[in-house]
Amino acid sequence: PAIVAGRVFVGSDNGTVFALDAATGCTHWSFKAEGGVRTAPTVALIGRKYAVYVGDLKANVFALDADTGVVIWKKTLDTHRFARITGAPIFADGKIYVPVSSTEEAPAAQPKYECCTFRGSVVALEAATGEQLWKSYTITEAPTQVGTNSAGTAQYAPAGAAVWNSPTIDRQKGVL
């Protein structure tokens, strides 16, 4: 959870994000994401208002007004059906950096699943607008079919290298 200005911001497996009073535990507001929220919320001052950033298990990132819970913007960071946001977005210099992971390993055990096509990434967004600035894949080459398995199902490579945790920023060196 994140604690800012007397409020505790926390997500839940059922996709609900809560703003709780730090002293009483009373709910100020709640918001329902499109998937479970396993990320720690990130709170940042944008202009004169605080925003709360969370990712969900459908690969969406939401910017919420910290006072009201109203959606400021929403961005889907990956369209792969098993893509997830599991690491907290990181705020720096007016931007947020979001890791993208996947659970493609689970269906990969099924002989009829065309494995594997997901590539992990980190995405940089303008914190105020959600505009995507860049997306850096952990594997630069897009997967292509490399054969079939014993069931005749197409198999792809290279793939994987999900980014499960929050990125780290070294401001002195200017690197992520």
C-alpha positions in Angstrom: 0.0 0.0 0.0 0.9 3.7 -0.4 0.2 6.2 2.4 -0.1 9.9 1.4 -1.8 12.8 3.0 -3.5 10.7 5.7 -4.8 8.1 3.2 -3.8 4.5 2.6 -4.1 3.4 -1.1 -4.3 -0.3 -1.6 -5.4 -2.7 -4.4 -7.0 -6.1 -4.2 -7.1 -9.4 -6.1 -10.7 -8.8 -7.1 -9.6 -5.5 -8.8 -10.9 -3.0 -6.2 -8.6 -0.1 -5.3 -9.4 1.6 -2.0 -8.5 4.9 -0.5 -8.7 4.4 3.3 -8.4 6.9 6.1 -5.1 6.1 7.7 -6.4 6.9 11.2 -9.8 5.2 11.1 -9.7 2.7 8.2 -12.9 4.2 6.8 -13.2 4.1 3.0 -13.0 7.5 1.3 -13.5 5.9 -2.2 -13.2 2.7 -4.1 -12.5 2.0 -7.8 -13.0 -1.2 -9.7 -10.3 -2.0 -12.3 -10.9 -4.5 -15.1 -8.7 -7.2 -13.5 -7.1 -8.0 -10.2 -4.7 -5.4 -8.8 -1.5 -6.9 -7.5 0.6 -3.8 -7.9 1.4 -1.4 -5.1 -0.2 1.9 -5.8 2.1 4.7 -6.8 1.0 8.2 -5.7 2.5 11.3 -7.4 1.8 15.0 -7.4 0.7 16.1 -10.9 0.3 19.8 -11.2 -1.7 20.7 -8.0 -3.4 17.3 -7.5 -2.3 13.9 -6.5 -2.8 10.9 -8.8 -2.8 7.2 -7.9 -1.3 4.8 -10.5 -2.1 1.1 -10.5 -1.9 -1.7 -13.0 -4.2 -4.7 -13.3 -4.1 -8.3 -14.5 -5.5 -7.3 -17.9 -2.3 -5.2 -18.6 -4.1 -1.9 -18.0 -2.7 1.1 -16.1 -5.0 3.6 -14.5 -4.4 7.1 -13.2 -7.0 7.9 -10.5 -7.7 11.2 -8.8 -6.4 10.6 -5.3 -9.2 12.8 -3.7 -12.1 11.2 -5.6 -11.0 7.9 -7.2 -12.2 9.2 -10.6 -10.3 7.9 -13.6 -8.0 10.5 -15.1 -6.8 8.2 -17.8 -6.5 4.5 -18.7 -4.0 2.8 -21.0 -3.7 -0.8 -22.1 0.0 -1.6 -22.3 -0.1 -4.9 -24.1 -2.8 -6.8 -26.0 -1.4 -10.3 -25.5 -4.1 -12.3 -23.7 -1.8 -13.4 -20.9 -0.1 -10.0 -20.3 -0.3 -8.6 -16.8 0.9 -5.6 -14.7 2.4 -7.1 -11.5 5.0 -4.5 -10.5 4.2 -1.0 -9.2 4.5 1.8 -11.7 7.5 4.1 -10.9 7.2 7.9 -11.1 10.1 10.2 -12.0 10.2 13.6 -13.7 6.6 13.7 -14.8 6.7 10.2 -16.3 5.7 6.7 -15.1 7.5 3.5 -16.0 5.5 0.3 -15.9 6.7 -3.3 -16.1 4.7 -5.8 -18.2 4.7 -9.5 -17.3 2.7 -12.5 -18.4 1.3 -15.8 -17.3 1.9 -17.5 -20.6 3.9 -20.3 -18.9 0.6 -21.8 -17.6 -1.1 -22.4 -21.0 2.2 -23.4 -22.5 1.8 -26.8 -20.9 -1.2 -27.5 -23.1 -0.3 -29.4 -26.3 -2.8 -27.3 -28.4 -1.5 -23.9 -27.2 0.6 -22.1 -29.8 3.6 -21.3 -27.5 5.1 -18.8 -27.0 4.5 -15.3 -28.2 4.7 -13.0 -25.2 7.7 -10.6 -24.8 8.2 -8.7 -21.5 8.6 -4.9 -21.6 8.8 -1.7 -19.8 6.6 1.2 -20.9 7.1 4.9 -20.3 4.0 7.1 -20.1 3.4 10.8 -19.5 2.0 10.8 -16.0 -0.5 13.6 -16.6 -2.0 12.2 -19.8 -1.1 8.5 -20.2 0.5 9.3 -23.6 2.9 6.4 -24.4 6.5 7.7 -24.8 8.2 4.4 -25.5 8.0 0.7 -25.0 11.2 -1.3 -24.6 10.9 -5.1 -25.0 13.2 -7.4 -23.1 13.6 -9.5 -26.3 13.9 -7.1 -29.3 13.1 -9.7 -31.9 9.4 -10.5 -32.5 8.5 -14.2 -32.2 8.2 -16.2 -35.4 7.1 -19.8 -36.0 10.0 -22.2 -35.5 8.2 -25.5 -35.9 5.4 -27.6 -34.4 5.1 -29.8 -31.4 4.2 -33.5 -31.4 0.5 -32.5 -31.5 1.1 -30.5 -34.6 0.6 -27.1 -32.9 2.7 -24.2 -34.0 5.7 -23.2 -31.8 7.2 -19.8 -31.7 10.5 -18.2 -30.5 12.0 -16.1 -29.1 9.6 -15.2 -26.3 9.4 -14.7 -22.5 11.5 -12.5 -20.3 8.5 -11.0 -18.4 9.2 -8.0 -16.2 7.5 -8.9 -12.9 8.8 -6.2 -10.6 9.1 -2.4 -10.6 12.0 -0.9 -12.5 14.7 1.0 -10.7 15.8 4.4 -11.9 19.3 5.8 -11.4 18.8 9.5 -11.7 22.5 10.3 -11.4 23.3 8.1 -14.4 20.0 8.8 -16.2 19.2 5.1 -16.7 16.4 2.8 -15.9 
